[in-house]
């Protein structure tokens, strides 16, 4: 280990702890923001601290500090334990650097001997792998679902880290809770097989359902299987199996492509609808929207609501057929009459905008409300918008908040964002900045552009949270990447002027000004 790097790193850690207190070791984001301010040249080391402290390594030093300084416990023993824990995520050299720097910053006197390094080829290979894991950790902690899933995969298969199913499950859970379909499916498999966690078919079914509702065909089949067979924590439930079989148009028998084609050819509408979806999405066969339209039509002619809805969507957007909003509206009406709530919601939207039919906001609001009262989250948000803006109904802030909240509870990002907006400004409800920030966080976890920007404002203004310009810049960057011009200007301002936990960085400010085509001097 380079003694100068150790000395510089230890000094930077010491400055951070002296300024903010030892408890900052429990907050990896605040620590790393402050560390970057004190030691901007130690960016690689900063990344290592981000990984280590995000896994609660700092708590070891906080818990044992008083006893070590009082001579009651050996600093070497505590530091060695920390190194061992950190080594699960970082290579040996970086693990030592982090632990020894913290120990030195706290005034611990250690005498840990340097170990022999691995041979050069192995070290280079592992170092490269460690760098990838560090990057995944940072991205995952910042809300990147792909990074969470990939980190879970690394632990599941032992790629660049020691294989650990339990840690894989941890990262799959984090990403699943943020709505990632691939993670939900993989987590369900872990629960079903008992890999990294206790086998629990009930939990598996819950996660399979989450992925199934996002269209994952394998999860749909697995969910039906869970209720047909049952298992740990879940009793067999034929009625539920039949319900999901009907919902996803998957025969309980086996659901193979050959069976689907055979049943579709025999005129069974559920199979025709399923076959249409398979052609539309390229599931189990080559994608062909035109062929999908053919099968949707066959099922729709038999008054199958889900097929009528899908066919309407295809005509509305011009998928596999010329765009025809009038035909789309007629199909939405038929599907809605058959009880399809998504069709009712889309039909309301057409009346609201006057697409394929005469504009009629009162009818639109009535349809939105009907779908909302039946529990459709998207319709609850849309009816909330009607009440908030006075579209087809009298303006009523309290009623709007009621429906935004209902939508938010079901996890709809638009509902979460709008409910958070009302809570923040006290519109139709009592002001609650903490809950508002929580709503913005939930929506931003689903990549809602407006929520990213709103969360950035929370961090710059100290709304429901301490001011943190580093966190604000991160949120503004995500909103800017999604096309929000105002967020891009705010991002540039953060780096141009700096703020709490964010040092002025003129180079970055110019970089973003150039990237988003904004006049730097006007910021």
Phi, psi and omega in degrees: 000135180292118184296326180293318178298318178299317180296314180295318181294316180299319181295319179295318178298319181299317180297319179296313182293320180295325183279320187249354180092158184296334182298343180295341177294347177268356182236090188298327182288314179295319180301311185291328176295315179292319179301319180296326178293318183281329184222071183298338182278349182261049184294322179294319179293324178301319180298322179295319177295323179301315180295310185296311184288334177292340177261023172066026177296327181301331181297331178298312182291322179296315184294323187261356188302311183299317181292322179293314181294333178275357179081013181276336181227153181282125178295327179296318182296316180293317181294320178298320179295319179296318179299318180298316180294318182292328183296348175288342184240333183237160175290166188303319183294315180290326177298316178296317182301313181298308184295316183289328178294316179295316180300314180296320180296329180275357179086018178282141178258103182250161179220052182281124182284144176289135177267162177295140179280159176291167177295156192301319182295316182294318181296318181296319181294314183290325179298318179297318179295318180298321179298320179296316181297319179301316181295318178297319179302311184296315180295321180296317180294336180269011173096014180277108183297322179298320179294319178301312181298314181295324177295319176299319179296321179298316179289326182295317183259358180070041180265105178080353176219166176292132181301129183208100182298324181297317178291326176299315180300320180303313183284328175296321180297314182301315181286324178298318181294340177267005173096012182283120186295315182299320179292321179299317180295314182293321178296320178299319177300319180296316178296321183291322183265350182072039179260113180080001180198165178294138180296128182209102184291332177296314177295323178299314181299321180299314181287324176299321180295320179301315180289323180298320181292344176266006174098008180285113187295316180299322179291325177298315178295318182295324180296316178299318180298318180303314182282336176286319187262324185074190180158197182310116176083359183220121177278146176303141182217093184298323181296319179291321178299317179293323178300310181289329175299317179289319182298319184258003179056045178242113179303140182295334183305287179212336173069027180284163180301319181297317179296318180299313180298317181298314181290325178295317179296332180280356175094013179281116187299323180297322178289322178296318177297315180296317180297321176300318178295323180295320177289324182294320185258356181070037181263109178082001178196171181292137183295133179207091180304326180297316178292325178300316179303318180302314183285325176298320180298317181298317179288321181296324179295341177262018178061041176270107189304317183297324179288322177298320178295310180299321179295320177299318178298317180300316179290325181297316183264353182075044180259110179078000180200158178301145179297131182211094185291328179296313178297322179300315180298317179299320179290321176300320179299314180297316180294320180295320177297333178274003175099009180278113184289325178297322178294320178296319178296315179293323178297318177300318179298322179294319177292324181296321184261350182071043180252116180077003180198168178292140180294128182209094185291329178295317177295319179301312180298320179297319178292319178301315182296320180298315179291324180295316180293338177274357173103008180281118186300317181299320180289326177298317176296314183296321178290327174300320177297320178300314181292322182293319186259357181070043181260103179081351177217160177298145179296130183209100184297318182297318179294322178298313180299321179304314184280327173301316181297316179301317179294318181297320180300326180276002175090014178285123185296324177295319178296318179297316180296313183291322176296318177298319180300314180295319179296320181294319185261359180068039181265108179075008181198170176289143180292134179214092185294326182292314179292326177299313179299320180298320178294318178298321179296317180297318180289321180293331177295341176257021175064037176280117186300312180298324180291322176302314182293317180298321179293323176300318177297322178303317182288326180283328183262352183070039181267106180075008183194156175297151178297137179204098184289337177294315178292324179297315180299322179298317180289319178297323180297320180292320178292320179296319179297336179272003175104006180277110184292322180296319179297324178297319178295319179295323177299314179298318180298321180302312182282333180288320185250344180069187180169193181305123178068012178222116179282152175299133179221089185296327180297316179293321180299315177295321180301312182289327177298319179290318182298321184257009176064043183245137180291112184302320185290345180270356180273000000 
